[in-house]
Amino acid sequence: MNDNTNILEIAKQTFKNESEAIKGLIPHLNHHFEGAVNCILESKGRVVVSGIGKSAVIAAKIVATFNSTGTPAIFMHAADAIHGDLGTVQQNDVVICLSKSGNTEEIKMLIPLIKRGKNKIIGITGNMESPLARQADFTLNTFVEKEACPNNLAPTTSTTAQLVMGDALAIALLKLRGFSSEDFAKYHPGGALGKRLYLRVADIVGNNLKPKIAADASVKEVILEISEKMLGVTAVMEEGKVIGVVTDGDIRRMLSKYDNINTITARDIMTADPKTIAPEVLAVKALEELRKNSISQLLVMEGNVYLGVIHLHNLINEGIS
């Protein structure tokens, strides 16, 4: 039978080992990191990130982070590079090589080939005496005392250190470029994340029907309009302008208050000064307004022009939460 307590302790120790290793990187940051960031920033080419083994997996992730944060990047496997893929590296590209030891055969073979093309090399390694560290234009030290693996063999802590260093480069570049949430949305148009960043109220409101009723309309007319438009609300109009709203809740409160509803009009039961939102506002901001006011609908207004209704369910259906 497994000792679940022991399993959790193993996980906690792994977290502790890796977090301490990451903290241990801070003293190693120096002018080489600044030089690497400025080199990439000033380059007219891409960033080519290369490695072998587990470092290659980390290299691919760093490429993904660069591309999503405004730094054009491409992955090149070190073994493939010395067997025909070196053409991946173009003039003005900056090459980042990852290697824990800095002494793997493929990396040692790759370095002079890159230098022959006059491309700048950024080395990410845990061995500052290695060929990679000595020959790179900028060397970022990712030395760790030991792996999280109890046998000190499986790359764990060392690859985490590489990953964090790559993230630090990407974030530094992001901030120096002034890369905004709007820029981020351009690179992440799909899924809920992208929608939170680019989807606007105007993109949703047109999909709904547009409930509206005259101020002197009867209760029956109000109920029919709310039921037909299926948004739980209707705008109340007078002389072409919105003067209030009637919701499902208003109808229920009216029915509990009055015995005779024959003479009651929309004006009598409406809520004046309804909550509104402009069409250019991000949909996620509309969700914040709904939650803040504990309501389910907002009237969409462009100035004094009534455009329709946005409902909580619209936002949920778009995956915004």
C-alpha positions in Angstrom: 0.0 0.0 0.0 1.4 3.4 -1.0 2.2 5.9 1.8 0.3 9.0 0.5 2.0 11.2 3.1 5.4 10.2 1.7 4.3 10.9 -1.8 3.3 14.4 -0.9 6.6 14.9 0.9 8.5 13.9 -2.2 6.5 16.5 -4.2 7.1 19.2 -1.6 10.8 18.5 -1.5 10.9 18.7 -5.3 9.2 22.1 -5.2 11.6 23.2 -2.5 14.7 22.0 -4.4 13.7 23.7 -7.7 12.5 27.0 -6.1 15.8 27.3 -4.2 17.7 26.6 -7.4 15.8 29.4 -9.2 16.6 31.8 -6.4 20.2 30.8 -6.7 20.3 32.1 -10.3 19.8 35.7 -9.1 23.4 36.3 -8.1 24.6 35.1 -11.5 22.7 37.8 -13.4 25.2 40.4 -14.7 26.1 42.5 -17.7 26.0 39.4 -19.9 22.2 39.2 -19.4 21.8 42.9 -20.3 24.0 42.5 -23.3 22.0 39.5 -24.5 18.7 41.4 -24.2 20.1 44.4 -26.0 21.6 42.2 -28.7 18.2 40.6 -29.4 16.5 44.0 -29.2 18.8 45.6 -31.7 18.8 42.6 -34.1 17.1 42.9 -37.4 16.7 39.1 -37.6 15.1 36.4 -35.5 16.1 34.5 -32.5 17.1 30.9 -33.3 17.1 28.7 -30.2 18.9 25.4 -30.2 19.7 22.5 -27.9 19.8 18.8 -27.7 18.1 16.3 -25.4 16.0 17.8 -22.7 17.5 21.2 -23.5 16.0 21.0 -26.9 12.5 20.6 -25.3 13.2 23.7 -23.2 14.5 25.5 -26.3 11.2 24.8 -28.1 9.2 26.2 -25.2 11.4 29.4 -25.1 10.7 29.8 -28.8 7.0 29.6 -28.1 7.2 32.2 -25.4 9.3 34.6 -27.5 6.9 34.4 -30.4 3.8 35.0 -28.2 5.4 38.1 -26.6 6.6 39.9 -29.7 10.1 38.4 -30.3 10.2 36.5 -33.6 11.9 33.1 -32.9 12.5 29.7 -34.4 13.6 26.4 -33.0 16.6 24.5 -34.5 17.6 21.1 -33.0 21.4 21.0 -32.6 21.7 17.5 -34.0 19.7 18.5 -37.1 21.7 21.7 -37.5 25.0 19.9 -38.1 23.3 17.5 -40.5 21.7 19.9 -42.9 19.5 22.3 -41.0 22.1 25.0 -40.3 20.5 27.0 -43.2 17.8 27.8 -40.6 20.2 30.5 -39.3 19.9 33.5 -41.6 21.9 36.7 -41.7 21.2 39.0 -38.7 19.7 36.1 -36.6 20.8 35.8 -33.0 21.4 32.2 -31.9 20.7 31.0 -28.3 22.3 27.6 -27.5 21.2 25.7 -24.4 23.3 23.0 -22.8 23.7 22.1 -19.1 27.3 21.0 -19.5 28.1 23.3 -22.4 30.2 20.5 -23.7 28.0 18.3 -25.8 29.5 17.3 -29.1 26.7 18.7 -31.2 26.9 22.1 -29.5 30.7 22.1 -29.7 30.4 21.4 -33.5 27.7 24.0 -33.9 29.4 27.0 -32.3 32.2 27.5 -35.0 29.7 27.0 -37.8 27.5 29.8 -36.3 30.5 32.1 -35.8 31.5 31.6 -39.4 28.3 33.2 -40.4 29.1 36.1 -38.0 25.9 35.5 -36.0 25.9 36.5 -32.3 25.7 33.6 -29.9 24.0 33.6 -26.5 24.9 30.6 -24.4 22.7 29.3 -21.6 24.7 26.8 -19.6 25.5 25.7 -16.1 29.2 25.2 -16.8 31.1 28.5 -17.0 34.3 26.7 -18.0 32.7 25.0 -21.0 33.4 25.6 -24.7 29.9 27.1 -25.0 30.5 29.5 -22.1 33.9 30.6 -23.4 32.9 31.0 -27.0 29.5 32.6 -26.7 29.2 36.4 -27.1 27.0 36.4 -24.0 26.8 33.7 -21.4 23.9 33.2 -19.0 24.8 31.1 -16.0 22.2 28.5 -15.1 24.4 26.5 -12.6 22.5 24.4 -10.1 23.9 22.5 -7.2 22.0 19.3 -7.9 19.0 17.9 -9.8 15.7 17.3 -8.1 16.2 13.7 -9.1 17.5 11.8 -6.1 20.1 10.2 -8.2 21.2 13.6 -9.5 20.9 12.3 -13.0 17.5 13.2 -14.7 17.5 16.8 -15.9 15.0 18.5 -13.6 16.3 21.4 -11.7 18.7 22.3 -14.5 16.0 22.4 -17.1 13.8 24.5 -14.8 16.7 26.9 -14.5 17.0 27.1 -18.3 13.3 27.7 -18.7 13.3 30.5 -16.1 16.3 32.2 -17.8 14.4 32.0 -21.1 11.3 33.5 -19.5 13.5 36.3 -18.0 14.8 37.1 -21.5 11.3 37.2 -23.0 9.8 39.4 -20.3 12.7 41.8 -20.4 12.3 42.1 -24.2 8.5 42.4 -23.8 8.8 45.3 -21.4 11.5 47.1 -23.3 9.4 46.9 -26.5 6.3 48.2 -24.7 4.5 45.1 -25.7 0.8 45.7 -24.6 -2.2 43.5 -23.9 -3.5 44.6 -27.2 -0.3 43.3 -28.9 -0.7 40.1 -26.9 -4.2 39.6 -28.3 -2.9 39.8 -31.9 -0.8 36.7 -31.2 -3.5 34.9 -29.1 -6.7 35.3 -31.1 -8.1 31.8 -30.3 -9.7 30.5 -27.1 -10.9 32.2 -24.0 -7.6 33.9 -23.4 -7.7 35.7 -26.8 -11.4 36.6 -26.4 -10.7 38.3 -23.0 -8.2 40.5 -24.8 -9.9 41.4 -28.0 -13.7 40.6 -27.9 -15.7 43.7 -27.5 -19.4 44.3 -26.6 -20.0 45.3 -30.2 -19.0 41.9 -31.4 -21.7 40.2 -29.3 -24.7 42.6 -29.1 -25.5 42.2 -32.8 -26.2 38.5 -32.2 -29.1 39.3 -29.9 -32.6 40.5 -30.6 -33.3 44.1 -29.6 -36.1 44.3 -27.0 -37.9 47.6 -26.7 -41.3 48.8 -25.7 -43.1 52.1 -25.5 -43.4 53.8 -22.1 -47.2 53.5 -22.2 -47.3 49.9 -23.2 -49.4 47.5 -21.1 -48.0 44.8 -18.8 -49.1 42.2 -21.3 -47.2 43.9 -24.1 -44.1 44.1 -21.8 -44.3 40.4 -20.9 -44.7 39.4 -24.6 -41.7 41.6 -25.6 -39.5 40.1 -22.9 -40.6 36.6 -23.8 -40.1 37.0 -27.5 -36.6 38.6 -27.3 -35.5 36.0 -24.7 -33.1 38.3 -22.8 -35.1 38.8 -19.6 -35.3 42.5 -20.2 -36.7 45.2 -22.4 -35.7 48.8 -22.9 -38.5 51.3 -22.3 -38.6 54.0 -25.0 -40.0 57.5 -25.2 -39.5 59.9 -28.1 -36.9 57.5 -29.4 -34.8 57.6 -26.3 -34.3 55.0 -23.5 -35.9 56.1 -20.2 -35.7 52.8 -18.3 -35.8 49.0 -18.4 -38.2 46.4 -17.3 -36.8 43.0 -16.3 -38.2 39.6 -15.3 -37.6 40.6 -11.7 -39.7 43.8 -12.2 -42.6 41.8 -13.5 -42.5 39.4 -10.5 -42.3 42.3 -8.0 -45.3 44.0 -9.7 -47.4 40.8 -9.6 -46.8 40.4 -5.9 -47.6 44.1 -5.3 -50.7 44.7 -7.4 -54.0 42.8 -7.6 -55.2 44.7 -10.7 -52.6 45.2 -13.4 -54.9 46.3 -16.2 -54.1 50.0 -15.9 -50.3 49.5 -15.2 -47.9 50.6 -17.9 -44.2 50.0 -18.6 -43.4 53.4 -17.1 -45.0 52.4 -13.8 -42.8 49.4 -13.2 -39.6 50.3 -15.1 -36.2 50.9 -13.5 -35.0 54.4 -14.5 -31.4 55.1 -15.2 -30.5 51.5 -16.2 -26.9 50.2 -16.2 -25.4 50.7 -19.7 -22.2 50.0 -21.5 -20.6 51.3 -24.7 -20.0 49.0 -27.7 -16.3 49.5 -27.8 -15.7 48.2 -24.3 -14.1 44.8 -23.9 -16.5 42.0 -23.2 -14.6 41.1 -20.1 -15.2 44.5 -18.7 -18.9 44.0 -19.3 -18.7 40.8 -17.2 -17.0 42.8 -14.4 -19.9 45.3 -14.5 -22.5 42.6 -14.4 -20.9 41.0 -11.4 -20.2 44.3 -9.6 -23.9 45.2 -9.9 -25.3 41.7 -9.4 -27.4 41.9 -12.6 -27.7 39.8 -15.7 -28.0 42.3 -18.5 -26.6 45.6 -19.7 -28.1 48.0 -22.3 -25.6 48.8 -25.0 -25.6 52.5 -25.7 -23.6 54.5 -28.2 -24.1 58.0 -26.8 -27.9 58.2 -26.7 -28.5 55.6 -29.3 -29.8 52.2 -28.1 -28.0 49.3 -29.8 -29.4 46.3 -27.9 -28.7 44.2 -24.9 -25.7 42.1 -23.7 -26.6 39.2 -21.4 -24.5 37.3 -18.9 -25.1 34.1 -20.9 -23.6 35.7 -24.0 -20.3 36.1 -22.2 -20.4 32.6 -20.6 -21.1 31.1 -24.1 -18.0 32.9 -25.4 -15.9 31.3 -22.7 -15.3 34.5 -20.8 -15.5 34.0 -17.1 
